[in-house]
Amino acid sequence: MYGIKIWSSENDNDWYLLRDLDDGVVHIWDKKEEVEKVQKNLSCKRSAITKIISGVILDRALKKQKEEENLKYFLK
Protein backbone atom coordinates (compact mmCIF):
# COMPACT_ATOMS: atom_id res chain seq x y z
CA MET A 1 0.00 0.00 0.00
CA TYR A 2 1.22 3.46 -0.87
CA GLY A 3 0.57 6.94 0.43
CA ILE A 4 1.82 10.46 -0.27
CA LYS A 5 4.00 12.51 2.07
CA ILE A 6 3.48 16.27 1.84
CA TRP A 7 5.98 18.77 3.25
CA SER A 8 4.49 21.99 4.58
CA SER A 9 7.86 23.76 4.86
CA GLU A 10 11.50 23.37 3.89
CA ASN A 11 12.17 21.46 7.12
CA ASP A 12 12.70 17.74 6.39
CA ASN A 13 10.79 16.78 9.55
CA ASP A 14 7.74 18.92 8.76
CA TRP A 15 5.64 16.49 6.70
CA TYR A 16 2.29 14.76 6.92
CA LEU A 17 0.48 12.03 5.00
CA LEU A 18 -2.18 13.12 2.52
CA ARG A 19 -5.52 12.80 4.32
CA ASP A 20 -9.21 13.29 3.72
CA LEU A 21 -10.12 16.77 4.97
CA ASP A 22 -13.49 15.62 6.34
CA ASP A 23 -12.51 12.65 8.50
CA GLY A 24 -8.70 12.67 8.62
CA VAL A 25 -8.28 9.20 7.16
CA VAL A 26 -5.03 8.77 5.20
CA HIS A 27 -5.47 8.19 1.46
CA ILE A 28 -3.90 4.89 0.36
CA TRP A 29 -3.48 3.18 -3.00
CA ASP A 30 -2.77 -0.43 -3.96
CA LYS A 31 -0.76 0.29 -7.09
CA LYS A 32 2.21 2.61 -7.39
CA GLU A 33 1.00 3.78 -10.81
CA GLU A 34 -2.25 5.08 -9.26
CA VAL A 35 -0.48 7.07 -6.58
CA GLU A 36 1.95 8.50 -9.16
CA LYS A 37 -1.00 9.90 -11.15
CA VAL A 38 -2.40 11.59 -8.04
CA GLN A 39 0.99 12.95 -7.05
CA LYS A 40 1.42 14.60 -10.46
CA ASN A 41 -1.80 16.56 -9.93
CA LEU A 42 -0.87 17.94 -6.50
CA SER A 43 -0.10 21.63 -6.20
CA CYS A 44 2.41 21.49 -3.36
CA LYS A 45 6.08 22.37 -3.26
CA ARG A 46 7.32 18.95 -2.20
CA SER A 47 5.80 15.49 -2.03
CA ALA A 48 6.98 11.88 -2.11
CA ILE A 49 5.44 8.45 -2.49
CA THR A 50 5.87 6.27 0.58
CA LYS A 51 4.93 2.75 1.59
CA ILE A 52 2.34 2.65 4.35
CA ILE A 53 3.30 0.06 6.95
CA SER A 54 1.36 1.23 10.01
CA GLY A 55 -1.39 -1.23 10.83
CA VAL A 56 -3.57 1.49 12.35
CA ILE A 57 -3.40 3.67 9.22
CA LEU A 58 -4.12 0.71 6.96
CA ASP A 59 -7.03 -0.50 9.09
CA ARG A 60 -8.73 2.91 9.13
CA ALA A 61 -8.22 3.47 5.39
CA LEU A 62 -9.43 -0.01 4.42
CA LYS A 63 -12.47 0.33 6.70
CA LYS A 64 -13.37 3.62 5.00
CA GLN A 65 -12.94 2.10 1.53
CA LYS A 66 -15.20 -0.81 2.46
CA GLU A 67 -17.85 1.55 3.85
CA GLU A 68 -17.76 3.61 0.64
CA GLU A 69 -18.10 0.47 -1.49
CA ASN A 70 -21.09 -0.67 0.59
CA LEU A 71 -22.69 2.74 0.26
CA LYS A 72 -22.27 2.71 -3.53
CA TYR A 73 -23.83 -0.78 -3.65
CA PHE A 74 -26.90 0.29 -1.69
CA LEU A 75 -27.36 3.53 -3.64
CA LYS A 76 -27.59 1.72 -7.00
N, C-alpha and C positions, 0 to 999 in steps of 0.2 A: 504494500500500500504506500502511496506517495502523498505528500502534502507540499505546500509552498511556504517557505520562510519569507517574511517581509521585514526589511529593516526600516525603522522609522527615523533613524539618524545615521551619521557616519560611524558611530560607535559599533564595533563588531558584536558587542553583547546586547545591543538594543534591538532585538528582533522579536517577532511573534509569528505564530502560525496563522495562515489565512482562515478566518472564521466567518460563520453566518452572523450577520449583524443583529438578527432578531433573537436567536437563542444561544449564541456563543459556541456552537458545535463546530469543530474543525472540519474543513472540507477535505475529503480524501478521494483518491482515484486509484483504480486497480492497475491501469496501464500507464506507463511513463509517457506514451504518445499523447494521451488525453490531457495530462497535467502540463505538458509542454505547450499545447494549444492554448490553454487557459493562461499560462504564464506570459505568453507572447502578447496577450490582450490587456495585461495589467498596466496601469499608468503610475508606477512607483519607481523610485530611483534605483532600488536594488532589491532583487529577489533571487531565490534559489530553490531548486527542487530538492526535497529531502525525503528519506524513507521514514515512515511513521512506525515506531516500534513500541510505543506506550500502549499497554493493554486498555487503559482507561479511555484514552482518546479513540482508539479503534472501536471499543464497545459502544461509546456514545454515538459515534458517526454511523456505525452499522445499524444501530437501533433506529436512528433518525431515517436512514435510507429505507429500512424495512417499513417504517410507519408511513413514509411518503408513497411507497409502492402499494401498500394496502389502501391508502386513501384514493389513489388513482384507480385501483380496481373497483372500489365501491362507488366511485363517481361516474363510472362508464354508463 
